[in-house]
Amino acid sequence: MNRAAKNAPINENFATRRALGIDYGLSKTGLAISSGGFAPRPLESLLCKGKSRVELIREIVDVAERERADVYVVGYPRQTREELELLEEKIREVTESNAQNKENKKVPIRMHRVCEQFAEALAQVSTTAERKIPVEMYDESFTSDEAMSMKRGSLASDDPKLDSIAAALLLERYFEQTDGEPIRITPSSSSSSSWGNRNK
């Protein structure tokens, strides 16, 4: 976790960014901070249940101001075309079953879309803030699993610290650019066209 980003880009502007990593979730959102990819530091995790998106974003903006962040990096749960097709098939099956049998089975969530919508909402708030901080998205696939394996035995699977450790791992990937360039988000943009159908 505290290793330097030895593969950090040479681009000076990119390498000197102070990034706030955001591992967005429906129940908890993990945060981490790093300057240029060196020693990403997990911060607090924010509880999301019972809280509006506006309230959560306000809390995140406060953290960004406190930590003097100059870019938000929101994790994107990238999926392959095959995974997306399976997800859509499962959603159709559950929806049809609920309609036919008057059931109320839980419909799978399109988490990649939820994260995109959150990033766009954050970008919208940032455009109206006194200090406008750009919003970017980067692949966060398996960071939660990696965080869990790193802390196996010392933290419970629902410990909020895991979300912030995942956010720190996201920042390592972001600065090392292990999965290509980040995607800049604007309130009217969507990253699905760039990542939604990519293969691993």
N, CA, C and O of each residue as an XYZ file, in Angstrom:
800
protein
N       0.811     -1.197      0.000
C       0.000      0.000      0.000
C       0.852      1.258      0.000
O       0.498      2.248     -0.639
N       1.993      1.225      0.725
C       2.790      2.438      0.816
C       3.960      2.458     -0.153
O       4.879      3.265     -0.012
N       3.923      1.566     -1.139
C       5.004      1.586     -2.111
C       4.817      2.752     -3.075
O       3.691      3.145     -3.382
N       5.942      3.303     -3.550
C       5.854      4.400     -4.516
C       5.375      3.863     -5.850
O       5.597      2.701     -6.190
N       4.715      4.732     -6.595
C       4.244      4.324     -7.928
C       5.433      4.388     -8.882
O       5.647      5.394     -9.559
N       6.195      3.310     -8.923
C       7.445      3.323     -9.685
C       7.215      3.475    -11.178
O       8.111      3.896    -11.910
N       6.011      3.130    -11.630
C       5.704      3.272    -13.047
C       4.895      4.525    -13.343
O       4.254      4.619    -14.389
N       4.919      5.493    -12.421
C       4.137      6.713    -12.600
C       4.524      7.391    -13.900
O       5.695      7.370    -14.279
N       3.562      7.995    -14.594
C       3.842      8.635    -15.881
C       4.877      9.744    -15.764
O       5.000     10.392    -14.724
N       5.613      9.949    -16.840
C       6.632     10.989    -16.862
C       5.990     12.368    -16.937
O       6.558     13.347    -16.454
N       4.797     12.447    -17.546
C       4.088     13.713    -17.672
C       4.038     14.423    -16.327
O       3.421     13.929    -15.384
N       4.684     15.577    -16.235
C       4.837     16.267    -14.953
C       3.498     16.696    -14.376
O       3.271     16.572    -13.172
N       2.609     17.200    -15.227
C       1.312     17.650    -14.746
C       0.532     16.498    -14.121
O      -0.082     16.656    -13.066
N       0.560     15.338    -14.779
C      -0.148     14.171    -14.259
C       0.515     13.675    -12.978
O      -0.166     13.356    -12.004
N       1.827     13.611    -12.983
C       2.575     13.028    -11.873
C       2.522     13.877    -10.610
O       2.818     13.376     -9.525
N       2.155     15.143    -10.723
C       2.093     15.999     -9.534
C       0.655     16.228     -9.055
O       0.429     17.020     -8.140
N      -0.300     15.554     -9.655
C      -1.683     15.698     -9.214
C      -1.856     15.172     -7.792
O      -1.213     14.210     -7.372
N      -2.747     15.840     -7.075
C      -3.144     15.340     -5.757
C      -4.567     14.810     -5.923
O      -5.525     15.579     -6.004
N      -4.682     13.509     -5.971
C      -5.935     12.861     -6.351
C      -6.675     12.301     -5.147
O      -6.077     11.720     -4.242
N      -7.998     12.491     -5.157
C      -8.866     11.874     -4.168
C      -9.533     10.673     -4.827
O     -10.374     10.833     -5.711
N      -9.160      9.472     -4.396
C      -9.753      8.255     -4.932
C     -11.080      7.963     -4.257
O     -11.209      8.109     -3.041
N     -12.068      7.551     -5.042
C     -13.411      7.302     -4.531
C     -13.880      5.917     -4.966
O     -14.106      5.672     -6.151
N     -14.025      5.016     -3.998
C     -14.580      3.687     -4.245
C     -16.062      3.757     -3.877
O     -16.452      3.459     -2.748
N     -16.883      4.161     -4.860
C     -18.302      4.423     -4.600
C     -19.088      3.133     -4.437
O     -18.922      2.181     -5.199
N     -19.949      3.125     -3.424
C     -20.811      1.976     -3.192
C     -22.166      2.425     -2.695
O     -22.335      3.571     -2.279
N     -23.131      1.526     -2.737
C     -24.482      1.874     -2.317
C     -24.623      1.931     -0.799
O     -25.495      2.631     -0.284
N     -23.770      1.199     -0.077
C     -23.835      1.226      1.386
C     -22.678      2.010      1.995
O     -22.855      2.706      2.995
N     -21.500      1.899      1.398
C     -20.324      2.628      1.896
C     -19.507      3.137      0.710
O     -19.483      2.518     -0.354
N     -18.845      4.262      0.908
C     -17.952      4.815     -0.107
C     -16.591      5.061      0.525
O     -16.467      5.824      1.483
N     -15.571      4.407     -0.019
C     -14.225      4.550      0.513
C     -13.479      5.691     -0.157
O     -13.676      5.962     -1.342
N     -12.622      6.359      0.606
C     -11.838      7.487      0.100
C     -10.354      7.272      0.393
O      -9.985      6.652      1.390
N      -9.517      7.795     -0.497
C      -8.065      7.740     -0.299
C      -7.455      8.942     -0.999
O      -8.075      9.534     -1.883
N      -6.238      9.304     -0.603
C      -5.574     10.471     -1.180
C      -4.138     10.105     -1.565
O      -3.492      9.298     -0.896
N      -3.654     10.705     -2.644
C      -2.262     10.480     -3.057
C      -1.794     11.635     -3.925
O      -2.543     12.158     -4.750
N      -0.541     12.023     -3.724
C       0.095     13.017     -4.588
C       1.015     12.298     -5.554
O       2.022     11.717     -5.149
N       0.670     12.338     -6.820
C       1.518     11.742     -7.840
C       1.627     10.233     -7.777
O       2.484      9.656     -8.446
N       0.782      9.575     -6.993
C       0.822      8.118     -6.911
C       1.695      7.593     -5.795
O       1.794      6.379     -5.616
N       2.328      8.466     -5.043
C       3.201      8.010     -3.970
C       2.407      7.770     -2.694
O       1.637      8.625     -2.257
N       2.604      6.604     -2.107
C       2.011      6.227     -0.828
C       0.542      6.596     -0.718
O       0.187      7.411      0.133
N      -0.323      6.027     -1.545
C      -1.762      6.311     -1.411
C      -2.233      6.027      0.012
O      -1.971      4.955      0.558
N      -2.921      6.982      0.599
C      -3.318      6.883      2.005
C      -4.833      6.724      2.132
O      -5.584      7.611      1.727
N      -5.287      5.595      2.693
C      -6.721      5.439      2.921
C      -7.217      6.493      3.905
O      -6.563      6.778      4.908
N      -8.377      7.065      3.608
C      -9.019      8.019      4.501
C     -10.247      7.363      5.118
O     -10.339      6.136      5.171
N     -11.183      8.171      5.579
C     -12.401      7.613      6.147
C     -13.294      7.034      5.062
O     -13.207      7.418      3.895
N     -14.148      6.112      5.459
C     -15.216      5.625      4.588
C     -16.504      6.321      5.007
O     -16.751      6.529      6.194
N     -17.322      6.680      4.019
C     -18.567      7.384      4.287
C     -19.739      6.427      4.145
O     -19.828      5.687      3.166
N     -20.625      6.440      5.109
C     -21.827      5.622      5.029
C     -22.819      6.277      4.080
O     -22.999      7.495      4.111
N     -23.460      5.479      3.240
C     -24.370      6.009      2.222
C     -25.835      5.737      2.521
O     -26.702      6.472      2.046
N     -26.132      4.708      3.290
C     -27.525      4.358      3.557
C     -28.225      5.488      4.294
O     -27.685      6.065      5.238
N     -29.445      5.797      3.842
C     -30.217      6.852      4.465
C     -29.742      8.247      4.127
O     -30.147      9.227      4.752
N     -28.874      8.326      3.128
C     -28.282      9.612      2.760
C     -28.519      9.848      1.278
O     -28.375      8.928      0.473
N     -28.878     11.066      0.913
C     -29.075     11.375     -0.499
C     -27.724     11.496     -1.203
O     -26.687     11.670     -0.563
N     -27.760     11.401     -2.529
C     -26.533     11.560     -3.307
C     -25.937     12.950     -3.090
O     -24.718     13.108     -3.031
N     -26.807     13.954     -2.971
C     -26.350     15.332     -2.745
C     -25.596     15.434     -1.423
O     -24.555     16.088     -1.350
N     -26.119     14.789     -0.377
C     -25.460     14.820      0.929
C     -24.103     14.132      0.872
O     -23.120     14.626      1.425
N     -24.060     12.985      0.196
C     -22.791     12.260      0.076
C     -21.769     13.097     -0.678
O     -20.617     13.197     -0.255
N     -22.175     13.694     -1.779
C     -21.244     14.509     -2.562
C     -20.751     15.697     -1.748
O     -19.583     16.076     -1.837
N     -21.638     16.279     -0.960
C     -21.215     17.398     -0.114
C     -20.112     16.963      0.850
O     -19.148     17.699      1.064
N     -20.250     15.774      1.428
C     -19.227     15.251      2.332
C     -17.912     15.016      1.586
O     -16.835     15.315      2.102
N     -18.009     14.484      0.380
C     -16.805     14.220     -0.414
C     -16.103     15.521     -0.784
O     -14.876     15.603     -0.741
N     -16.876     16.530     -1.146
C     -16.296     17.842     -1.475
C     -15.571     18.412     -0.258
O     -14.494     18.994     -0.396
N     -16.148     18.252      0.922
C     -15.494     18.730      2.149
C     -14.148     18.032      2.361
O     -13.165     18.665      2.745
N     -14.116     16.714      2.105
C     -12.857     15.970      2.248
C     -11.840     16.458      1.218
O     -10.661     16.624      1.532
N     -12.302     16.688     -0.017
C     -11.405     17.163     -1.072
C     -10.785     18.511     -0.701
O      -9.603     18.744     -0.955
N     -11.580     19.392     -0.103
C     -11.057     20.688      0.332
C     -10.051     20.507      1.460
O      -8.988     21.127      1.465
N     -10.396     19.661      2.405
C      -9.502     19.418      3.543
C      -8.159     18.836      3.095
O      -7.106     19.196      3.620
N      -8.218     17.931      2.115
C      -7.003     17.247      1.653
C      -6.324     17.967      0.480
O      -5.306     17.503     -0.033
N      -6.896     19.103      0.061
C      -6.341     19.918     -1.041
C      -6.217     19.095     -2.338
O      -5.225     19.205     -3.059
N      -7.221     18.286     -2.616
C      -7.228     17.475     -3.840
C      -7.447     18.363     -5.058
O      -8.155     19.367     -4.980
N      -6.840     17.996     -6.181
C      -7.078     18.746     -7.418
C      -7.655     17.877     -8.525
O      -7.791     18.333     -9.660
N      -8.000     16.616     -8.207
C      -8.728     15.772     -9.154
C      -9.451     14.683     -8.362
O      -8.903     14.117     -7.417
N     -10.694     14.399     -8.765
C     -11.435     13.266     -8.211
C     -11.222     12.076     -9.136
O     -11.301     12.212    -10.357
N     -10.951     10.904     -8.552
C     -10.827      9.678     -9.345
C     -11.862      8.677     -8.837
O     -11.714      8.099     -7.760
N     -12.902      8.487     -9.627
C     -13.993      7.587     -9.252
C     -13.747      6.220     -9.881
O     -13.464      6.123    -11.075
N     -13.854      5.176     -9.084
C     -13.642      3.831     -9.595
C     -14.760      3.391    -10.523
O     -15.934      3.666    -10.276
N     -14.380      2.705    -11.594
C     -15.339      2.206    -12.583
C     -15.269      0.679    -12.613
O     -14.221      0.122    -12.942
N     -16.367     -0.011    -12.275
C     -16.357     -1.481    -12.303
C     -16.501     -1.996    -13.730
O     -17.591     -2.377    -14.156
N     -15.415     -2.004    -14.449
C     -15.449     -2.385    -15.862
C     -15.893     -3.829    -16.034
O     -15.538     -4.703    -15.243
N     -16.670     -4.062    -17.075
C     -17.127     -5.407    -17.389
C     -16.916     -5.684    -18.871
O     -16.967     -4.777    -19.702
N     -16.680     -6.945    -19.183
C     -16.527     -7.336    -20.581
C     -17.888     -7.344    -21.249
O     -18.918     -7.283    -20.577
N     -17.893     -7.418    -22.564
C     -19.147     -7.500    -23.310
C     -19.950     -8.722    -22.867
O     -21.170     -8.652    -22.714
N     -19.257     -9.841    -22.663
C     -19.944    -11.071    -22.250
C     -20.579    -10.898    -20.869
O     -21.704    -11.344    -20.643
N     -19.863    -10.255    -19.950
C     -20.398    -10.038    -18.609
C     -21.619     -9.125    -18.645
O     -22.586     -9.343    -17.915
N     -21.569     -8.107    -19.493
C     -22.707     -7.198    -19.620
C     -23.919     -7.918    -20.203
O     -25.050     -7.703    -19.767
N     -23.672     -8.773    -21.190
C     -24.779     -9.522    -21.790
C     -25.418    -10.464    -20.773
O     -26.642    -10.591    -20.729
N     -24.596    -11.124    -19.955
C     -25.125    -12.010    -18.920
C     -25.925    -11.225    -17.886
O     -26.968    -11.683    -17.419
N     -25.430    -10.034    -17.530
C     -26.134     -9.188    -16.568
C     -27.503     -8.780    -17.106
O     -28.506     -8.865    -16.397
N     -27.540     -8.338    -18.359
C     -28.811     -7.921    -18.958
C     -29.783     -9.100    -19.048
O     -30.986     -8.932    -18.845
N     -29.259    -10.295    -19.352
C     -30.118    -11.488    -19.424
C     -30.703    -11.803    -18.054
O     -31.884    -12.131    -17.937
N     -29.874    -11.703    -17.017
C     -30.340    -11.966    -15.652
C     -31.393    -10.944    -15.237
O     -32.383    -11.298    -14.597
N     -31.187     -9.682    -15.596
C     -32.164     -8.637    -15.272
C     -33.499     -8.927    -15.943
O     -34.555     -8.786    -15.326
N     -33.450     -9.338    -17.222
C     -34.690     -9.669    -17.943
C     -35.409    -10.849    -17.284
O     -36.628    -10.826    -17.111
N     -34.639    -11.879    -16.919
C     -35.234    -13.065    -16.312
C     -35.938    -12.724    -15.006
O     -37.073    -13.144    -14.780
N     -35.270    -11.968    -14.149
C     -35.858    -11.618    -12.849
C     -37.070    -10.712    -13.036
O     -38.088    -10.887    -12.368
N     -36.961     -9.743    -13.944
C     -38.073     -8.813    -14.196
C     -39.295     -9.557    -14.711
O     -40.410     -9.311    -14.250
N     -39.095    -10.471    -15.669
C     -40.210    -11.244    -16.224
C     -40.816    -12.172    -15.175
O     -42.035    -12.320    -15.103
N     -39.966    -12.792    -14.365
C     -40.446    -13.690    -13.312
C     -41.280    -12.920    -12.298
O     -42.321    -13.404    -11.853
N     -40.832    -11.736    -11.933
C     -41.586    -10.910    -10.985
C     -42.956    -10.543    -11.536
O     -43.958    -10.563    -10.821
N     -42.980    -10.202    -12.840
C     -44.240     -9.792    -13.467
C     -45.215    -10.962    -13.595
O     -46.412    -10.809    -13.352
N     -44.700    -12.124    -13.974
C     -45.567    -13.279    -14.214
C     -46.060    -13.915    -12.919
O     -47.215    -14.328    -12.823
N     -45.179    -13.992    -11.923
C     -45.505    -14.697    -10.689
C     -45.813    -13.765     -9.523
O     -45.948    -14.200     -8.380
N     -45.920    -12.479     -9.832
C     -46.193    -11.474     -8.802
C     -45.214    -11.598     -7.643
O     -45.584    -11.509     -6.473
N     -43.966    -11.806     -8.007
C     -42.905    -11.917     -7.003
C     -42.197    -10.572     -6.860
O     -42.472     -9.616     -7.586
N     -41.293    -10.535     -5.915
C     -40.531     -9.308     -5.693
C     -39.051     -9.638     -5.496
O     -38.401     -9.168     -4.562
N     -38.545    -10.468     -6.417
C     -37.123    -10.816     -6.343
C     -36.272     -9.595     -6.645
O     -36.667     -8.730     -7.427
N     -35.111     -9.530     -6.028
C     -34.220     -8.388     -6.209
C     -33.627     -8.396     -7.616
O     -33.022     -9.383     -8.037
N     -33.802     -7.301     -8.330
C     -33.265     -7.183     -9.688
C     -31.792     -6.775     -9.592
O     -31.464     -5.832     -8.873
N     -30.901     -7.472    -10.306
C     -29.474     -7.107    -10.269
C     -29.259     -5.644    -10.644
O     -29.972     -5.086    -11.478
N     -28.264     -5.040    -10.009
C     -27.973     -3.620    -10.236
C     -26.903     -3.478    -11.317
O     -25.910     -4.206    -11.324
N     -27.120     -2.540    -12.220
C     -26.093     -2.204    -13.218
C     -25.105     -1.252    -12.548
O     -25.195     -0.036    -12.716
N     -24.163     -1.812    -11.788
C     -23.289     -0.982    -10.953
C     -22.414     -0.053    -11.790
O     -22.073      1.038    -11.333
N     -22.043     -0.457    -12.998
C     -21.224      0.418    -13.834
C     -22.003      1.684    -14.191
O     -21.430      2.771    -14.264
N     -23.318      1.538    -14.415
C     -24.143      2.711    -14.714
C     -24.308      3.589    -13.475
O     -24.279      4.817    -13.565
N     -24.481      2.947    -12.316
C     -24.637      3.690    -11.064
C     -23.394      4.539    -10.796
O     -23.499      5.694    -10.385
N     -22.217      3.953    -11.033
C     -20.966      4.689    -10.817
C     -20.822      5.837    -11.813
O     -20.348      6.915    -11.455
N     -21.228      5.609    -13.056
C     -21.189      6.681    -14.063
C     -22.082      7.841    -13.647
O     -21.685      9.004    -13.723
N     -23.301      7.510    -13.204
C     -24.247      8.551    -12.800
C     -23.718      9.336    -11.603
O     -23.881     10.554    -11.528
N     -23.079      8.626    -10.667
C     -22.500      9.303     -9.510
C     -21.380     10.250     -9.953
O     -21.309     11.393     -9.501
N     -20.508      9.765    -10.839
C     -19.392     10.599    -11.317
C     -19.908     11.836    -12.041
O     -19.351     12.924    -11.890
N     -20.964     11.677    -12.821
C     -21.540     12.816    -13.530
C     -22.152     13.819    -12.559
O     -22.034     15.029    -12.755
N     -22.814     13.312    -11.500
C     -23.389     14.195    -10.492
C     -22.290     14.961     -9.757
O     -22.438     16.149     -9.470
N     -21.189     14.275     -9.455
C     -20.054     14.931     -8.808
C     -19.459     15.996     -9.718
O     -19.093     17.078     -9.259
N     -19.361     15.691    -11.007
C     -18.842     16.663    -11.976
C     -19.755     17.884    -12.064
O     -19.288     19.015    -12.192
N     -21.058     17.638    -11.994
C     -22.019     18.741    -12.045
C     -21.826     19.678    -10.857
O     -21.821     20.899    -11.016
N     -21.669     19.107     -9.675
C     -21.435     19.916     -8.478
C     -20.128     20.675     -8.599
O     -20.044     21.842     -8.218
N     -19.107     20.015     -9.128
C     -17.793     20.650     -9.241
C     -17.802     21.835    -10.193
O     -17.059     22.795     -9.989
N     -18.634     21.784    -11.234
C     -18.672     22.898    -12.191
C     -19.259     24.153    -11.564
O     -19.016     25.259    -12.049
N     -20.028     23.995    -10.491
C     -20.628     25.161     -9.844
C     -19.890     25.570     -8.571
O     -20.242     26.569     -7.944
N     -18.874     24.805     -8.189
C     -18.121     25.105     -6.971
C     -17.131     26.234     -7.208
O     -16.751     26.530     -8.341
N     -16.728     26.852     -6.112
C     -15.750     27.939     -6.219
C     -14.434     27.413     -6.777
O     -13.810     28.050     -7.625
N     -14.017     26.241     -6.291
C     -12.797     25.614     -6.815
C     -13.224     24.401     -7.622
O     -13.635     23.386     -7.059
N     -13.129     24.504     -8.930
C     -13.600     23.446     -9.823
C     -12.555     22.341     -9.917
O     -11.436     22.563    -10.380
N     -12.938     21.153     -9.473
C     -12.034     20.004     -9.478
C     -12.518     19.026    -10.543
O     -13.673     18.604    -10.500
N     -11.672     18.659    -11.490
C     -12.113     17.720    -12.536
C     -12.409     16.332    -11.974
O     -11.863     15.927    -10.947
N     -13.279     15.622    -12.667
C     -13.663     14.269    -12.269
C     -13.219     13.303    -13.358
O     -13.501     13.515    -14.537
N     -12.524     12.243    -12.959
C     -12.099     11.216    -13.897
C     -12.512      9.854    -13.358
O     -12.707      9.682    -12.155
N     -12.643      8.888    -14.261
C     -12.959      7.522    -13.854
C     -11.829      6.597    -14.281
O     -11.185      6.795    -15.311
N     -11.610      5.567    -13.442
C     -10.569      4.597    -13.771
C     -11.012      3.211    -13.304
O     -11.771      3.077    -12.344
N     -10.532      2.204    -13.989
C     -10.932      0.830    -13.715
C     -10.608      0.422    -12.281
O      -9.464      0.533    -11.839
N     -11.623     -0.050    -11.557
C     -11.432     -0.482    -10.173
C     -11.654     -1.985    -10.013
O     -11.757     -2.476     -8.889
N     -11.729     -2.712    -11.116
C     -12.067     -4.136    -11.053
C     -11.189     -4.881    -10.058
O      -9.962     -4.804    -10.113
N     -11.833     -5.599     -9.151
C     -11.192     -6.496     -8.184
C     -10.403     -5.777     -7.094
O      -9.705     -6.439     -6.325
N     -10.485     -4.441     -6.995
C      -9.761     -3.763     -5.912
C     -10.324     -4.159     -4.547
O      -9.570     -4.280     -3.581
N     -11.637     -4.361     -4.458
C     -12.235     -4.770     -3.182
C     -11.754     -6.157     -2.779
O     -11.458     -6.401     -1.610
N     -11.676     -7.073     -3.755
C     -11.168     -8.415     -3.466
C      -9.710     -8.358     -3.027
O      -9.298     -9.070     -2.111
N      -8.932     -7.498     -3.696
C      -7.514     -7.363     -3.345
C      -7.357     -6.777     -1.948
O      -6.501     -7.214     -1.179
N      -8.184     -5.787     -1.620
C      -8.135     -5.184     -0.288
C      -8.469     -6.220      0.772
O      -7.842     -6.261      1.831
N      -9.456     -7.053      0.483
C      -9.860     -8.093      1.432
C      -8.747     -9.104      1.646
O      -8.488     -9.518      2.776
N      -8.085     -9.506      0.560
C      -7.012    -10.493      0.689
C      -5.821     -9.923      1.448
O      -5.141    -10.652      2.170
N      -5.563     -8.626      1.291
C      -4.458     -7.987      2.002
C      -4.700     -7.962      3.506
O      -3.765     -8.086      4.296
N      -5.977     -7.799      3.898
C      -6.315     -7.644      5.308
C      -7.016     -8.880      5.881
O      -7.663     -8.811      6.926
N      -6.878    -10.006      5.184
C      -7.568    -11.226      5.618
C      -7.174    -11.574      7.057
O      -5.993    -11.651      7.395
N      -8.188    -11.778      7.885
C      -7.937    -12.157      9.270
C      -7.894    -10.976     10.210
O      -8.098    -11.149     11.412
N      -7.636     -9.773      9.706
C      -7.552     -8.606     10.578
C      -8.770     -7.713     10.485
O      -9.030     -6.927     11.396
N      -9.531     -7.818      9.388
C     -10.733     -7.010      9.221
C     -11.886     -7.886      8.754
O     -11.691     -8.823      7.980
N     -13.085     -7.576      9.228
C     -14.273     -8.278      8.770
C     -14.599     -7.847      7.355
O     -14.184     -6.776      6.911
N     -15.350     -8.690      6.642
C     -15.652     -8.398      5.240
C     -16.490     -7.142      5.070
O     -16.491     -6.547      3.992
N     -17.209     -6.721      6.120
C     -18.020     -5.514      6.021
C     -17.381     -4.319      6.720
O     -18.040     -3.300      6.931
N     -16.098     -4.434      7.083
C     -15.406     -3.320      7.735
C     -15.252     -2.168      6.746
O     -14.731     -2.374      5.650
N     -15.694     -0.954      7.105
C     -15.613      0.181      6.180
C     -14.190      0.544      5.760
O     -13.993      1.204      4.740
N     -13.191      0.114      6.549
C     -11.804      0.407      6.180
C     -11.442     -0.242      4.846
O     -10.606      0.273      4.103
N     -12.077     -1.375      4.549
C     -11.776     -2.082      3.298
C     -12.093     -1.222      2.081
O     -11.386     -1.282      1.076
N     -13.153     -0.422      2.167
C     -13.534      0.428      1.040
C     -12.485      1.507      0.786
O     -12.217      1.861     -0.362
N     -11.897      2.024      1.853
C     -10.868      3.041      1.680
C      -9.546      2.429      1.215
O      -8.779      3.068      0.495
N      -9.286      1.195      1.630
C      -8.098      0.495      1.117
C      -8.277      0.251     -0.380
O      -7.330      0.400     -1.152
N      -9.490     -0.123     -0.788
C      -9.775     -0.307     -2.216
C      -9.589      1.001     -2.975
O      -9.096      0.992     -4.103
N      -9.979      2.132     -2.373
C      -9.794      3.442     -3.010
C      -8.309      3.751     -3.174
O      -7.906      4.339     -4.177
N      -7.490      3.356     -2.193
C      -6.042      3.561     -2.299
C      -5.452      2.700     -3.417
O      -4.579      3.154     -4.157
N      -5.929      1.458     -3.541
C      -5.477      0.590     -4.631
C      -5.880      1.174     -5.986
O      -5.129      1.085     -6.958
N      -7.062      1.768     -6.039
C      -7.510      2.439     -7.265
C      -6.529      3.538     -7.665
O      -6.201      3.680     -8.842
N      -6.060      4.317     -6.686
C      -5.117      5.395     -7.000
C      -3.775      4.856     -7.494
O      -3.140      5.463     -8.357
N      -3.346      3.723     -6.949
C      -2.110      3.112     -7.460
C      -2.259      2.801     -8.945
O      -1.377      3.117     -9.744
N      -3.378      2.183     -9.311
C      -3.617      1.850    -10.724
C      -3.707      3.113    -11.578
O      -3.164      3.178    -12.681
N      -4.394      4.099    -11.050
C      -4.612      5.348    -11.789
C      -3.281      6.009    -12.153
O      -3.069      6.391    -13.304
N      -2.398      6.142    -11.184
C      -1.124      6.813    -11.452
C      -0.163      5.944    -12.251
O       0.641      6.463    -13.026
N      -0.235      4.651    -12.074
C       0.606      3.755    -12.863
C       0.031      3.533    -14.252
O       0.723      3.037    -15.141
N      -1.230      3.898    -14.443
C      -1.949      3.709    -15.705
C      -1.821      2.267    -16.190
O      -1.459      2.005    -17.337
N      -2.126      1.345    -15.285
C      -2.024     -0.071    -15.622
C      -3.096     -0.508    -16.608
O      -2.982     -1.570    -17.221
N      -4.147      0.312    -16.766
C      -5.230     -0.080    -17.670
C      -5.599      1.079    -18.593
O      -6.776      1.371    -18.803
N      -4.580      1.729    -19.137
C      -4.820      2.801    -20.095
C      -5.081      4.151    -19.463
O      -4.830      4.371    -18.278
N      -5.593      5.049    -20.289
C      -5.834      6.423    -19.861
C      -7.130      6.525    -19.057
O      -8.088      5.799    -19.325
N      -7.159      7.432    -18.064
C      -8.429      7.683    -17.364
C      -9.412      8.386    -18.287
O      -9.021      8.964    -19.302
N     -10.672      8.335    -17.935
C     -11.713      8.990    -18.721
C     -12.214     10.216    -17.968
O     -12.672     10.104    -16.830
N     -12.129     11.385    -18.600
C     -12.612     12.625    -18.000
C     -14.134     12.665    -18.091
O     -14.707     12.389    -19.145
N     -14.779     13.007    -16.990
C     -16.237     13.026    -16.922
C     -16.740     14.465    -16.885
O     -16.216     15.304    -16.152
N     -17.769     14.732    -17.691
C     -18.484     15.998    -17.624
C     -19.941     15.655    -17.332
O     -20.350     14.513    -17.541
N     -20.733     16.609    -16.858
C     -22.111     16.283    -16.475
C     -22.928     15.608    -17.562
O     -23.857     14.864    -17.246
N     -22.617     15.841    -18.828
C     -23.415     15.251    -19.909
C     -22.743     14.066    -20.563
O     -23.281     13.507    -21.519
N     -21.552     13.659    -20.061
C     -20.817     12.563    -20.704
C     -21.146     11.241    -20.050
O     -21.762     11.192    -18.985
N     -20.729     10.170    -20.699
C     -20.895      8.832    -20.138
C     -19.712      7.996    -20.557
O     -19.309      8.019    -21.721
N     -19.146      7.250    -19.613
C     -17.972      6.430    -19.931
C     -18.350      5.082    -20.527
O     -17.464      4.320    -20.915
N     -19.654      4.762    -20.611
C     -20.045      3.420    -21.058
C     -19.594      3.141    -22.482
O     -19.267      2.003    -22.819
N     -19.574      4.180    -23.326
C     -19.170      3.951    -24.707
C     -17.689      3.634    -24.802
O     -17.247      2.996    -25.758
N     -16.913      4.082    -23.807
C     -15.476      3.847    -23.846
C     -15.083      2.548    -23.160
O     -14.151      1.869    -23.590
N     -15.803      2.199    -22.079
C     -15.432      1.024    -21.310
C     -16.456     -0.091    -21.332
O     -16.107     -1.258    -21.151
N     -17.715      0.252    -21.550
C     -18.775     -0.732    -21.373
C     -18.609     -1.980    -22.198
O     -19.013     -3.059    -21.765
N     -18.011     -1.866    -23.404
C     -17.880     -3.035    -24.254
C     -16.438     -3.492    -24.446
O     -16.119     -4.234    -25.374
N     -15.568     -3.023    -23.534
C     -14.171     -3.435    -23.675
C     -13.989     -4.828    -23.142
O     -14.637     -5.228    -22.175
N     -13.094     -5.575    -23.785
C     -12.743     -6.892    -23.294
C     -11.533     -6.778    -22.381
O     -10.727     -5.856    -22.508
N     -11.417     -7.717    -21.467
C     -10.248     -7.718    -20.579
C      -9.027     -8.180    -21.348
O      -7.934     -8.254    -20.785
